[in-house]
Amino acid sequence: MKKVIYALILPLVVVSGLVFANREIKNETYERPTPKPFSSAEREAELKKWEATPDGVKFKKWEASPAGKKVYAGAAKIRKHISAFTNMEAVITSLSLPPGSLLGFGVMARINGVDYIVKFETEKSQLEQLYSLKVNDKIIIRSHNLSYAPKYSYPIVSGEYVERDSKVIFKRVPRKGGC
């Protein structure tokens, strides 16, 4: 009888010891080595190095070209609205993006007399409301992000909030588990 009791208690002790040891390991916090941010001198050196690459040379030529200057001028017109996340009135000019575009779902819109690409990072449930947009619809857009690329002749606005007829038709859903 004693042997049976010892045989039952021994595995219980071993298992509880393993569980306790595993719990202590999980409670320890591991510090991931975070990359040290570049100093301004290192950043400048990396930028100079990139500008010497074929892609960097191509980008610099585009910036100096009339098309690049036009894109930068358009971006400058709405930069204050972007940084302040304020309303911008827009008119939809096209329901499709330029040919060869790889931006996903988006529309062309005119804001303050300048054409922009307005792209959306949507979930399937939000697409239906965006598909209801028509050419010449007046909308209100808010965004935090403005970008440009040599491939496109227009500044690219990431639509985060869109309103039509005082009704919200799109509001970007924050990503789960991160930025």
Summary of the structure (lengths in Angstrom):
residues: 179
radius of gyration: 27.3
end to end distance: 61.5
largest distance: 94.7
contacts: 419
relative contact order: 0.11
helix: 42%
strand: 23%
